[in-house]
């Protein structure tokens, strides 16, 4: 069997398997153990398939898979290259870790918990199928379908439990998502009207023949839709109010994956459809605003989940900076930072769920003494928090250093301004996460405002289930391994970037 044959067999599985698993778990309502077994098995297989795909395409280059027997550009095509395979491995790892964490929560709290098992499992698998479809598709309209699959699932997950706060946040999230979807669909209509195709490879050829002003309109239209989904300032106002209200596993997977789908779409379109410096300054300004505005919001928050939500938005700016540079070094650093951020941000939200469980709250005003009461929890928070802040030698430092070096090599006053803003953002991130660390973990619980009894005498609700702790510890370990394997990972990101820059290889893979 050739590598192309292997990719043709394995390529659709990251999308198909979660959908089949979702259908199967829907038939198991009331049988929580069976649902857990199916979900964990499916995502374990998806992770294994993603690893094999990454190894294959890293050796042979990009491969395409025709769906339904219709040759492109008429039919749907899936494209597995180094970028999509790397992000697929990362997302599958995170998805499996969050699922194990959610299983531990469900087993402890039962069916009446804030994450009802019968609803959670099929919806979660549908979400992962949408994520995989978005990473693999070689078709602009199918990318829209992938977005809608994961967004529809996210509506359900965001409002699990039906509390007033979650429903209110869900309404905001739904409205913003619908607006971004309408913008994206309108942009697809404009693109099709101007070129007669939505196949990405064929678009790369036809967009070059359009007048400059038409290209600019299409470029801006796509960026607006993707910018909302990626939570780029000033289009990120919705995120800090939407994510903190959801259950911990849901918030964790949202924080890790959903915004990165938008970032991935921007990387793909900027390199394949609109290469060059057409909107470089616009992207640099967007990166500057995203870095600075959101981190200023983080440092004035007292709730751990809101601090993490603002830092989530802020650090999207690092990826936008690498995309704006457009160089091999800049794009490679952006991809590396995306892998880092997916892992670390997810881990921190899992740790915040344990903080809420052990301390009864995520508000720093009501917490104290956790370092004494739960020293392991202190480690599970401290390590990824320092990673997010970019403390050497962790992966956050490696990614930021790569971005700064690429920026200095590029030069220009605006680029230098973004580099300075990135360095300041890193320091302010350290301040924000360290402030939570000092207050919640080292202050005496008696100094907190209205301390919860669980702080002093943990009830069953306040005890951290071993499965949840193990899942969080595993994700912390993955984050540390990113630093240990920073050299090989950086080389892989560089090869992925070289694929992006040589867009003719992508076009030949799909159309020939």
Number of C-alpha atoms within 10 A of each C-alpha: 5 8 16 18 12 14 23 19 11 16 25 22 19 26 21 16 19 27 22 18 22 24 15 16 27 16 12 15 15 13 12 19 12 13 25 21 12 20 23 20 14 21 23 17 16 27 22 16 22 28 18 18 26 25 16 22 19 18 11 12 20 25 24 23 26 19 14 9 10 11 15 19 19 11 13 22 26 22 25 30 25 29 27 23 28 26 26 27 22 21 26 26 23 23 26 23 29 26 25 21 23 26 28 20 23 21 16 18 16 15 15 10 15 18 26 18 26 19 16 22 27 26 25 23 28 26 29 28 26 26 28 29 25 29 25 27 25 28 25 24 20 19 22 18 18 24 23 19 19 23 22 16 20 23 17 16 26 26 23 22 17 13 13 11 14 22 19 15 22 25 15 16 21 18 12 19 21 14 14 19 21 13 19 25 19 16 21 20 17 17 23 16 11 16 16 13 20 23 23 23 25 21 23 21 16 15 18 13 10 13 9 11 9 13 19 14 14 19 19 13 20 22 22 17 24 25 23 25 25 27 25 28 23 13 19 19 16 17 24 23 18 23 24 26 23 24 21 27 25 26 24 29 28 22 27 27 27 21 22 24 23 22 24 21 21 20 24 20 19 22 20 21 21 19 17 12 13 14 15 15 14 12 21 22 20 21 27 25 19 28 32 21 16 27 27 17 18 27 19 11 17 18 19 25 24 24 23 28 25 26 29 26 28 31 27 25 31 28 29 27 31 29 27 27 24 23 19 21 23 27 30 30 30 31 28 29 27 24 25 25 26 26 28 30 27 31 33 27 28 32 29 24 27 25 26 19 20 25 30 20 21 23 20 21 17 22 30 27 22 25 18 14 18 17 12 14 22 19 15 24 25 20 19 27 26 20 25 27 25 22 17 13 13 23 30 27 20 23 26 24 17 21 27 24 14 24 24 12 15 15 11 10 8 14 23 16 15 24 23 14 20 24 17 15 24 24 15 19 27 19 15 25 23 16 15 25 21 15 21 26 26 16 18 15 23 15 14 18 13 11 18 19 13 17 22 14 11 17 11 13 14 18 16 21 18 13 17 26 20 15 23 27 21 15 26 25 15 18 26 21 13 22 20 14 11 18 12 11 18 21 13 20 25 22 18 24 25 17 20 24 18 12 18 14 14 25 17 14 18 23 14 9
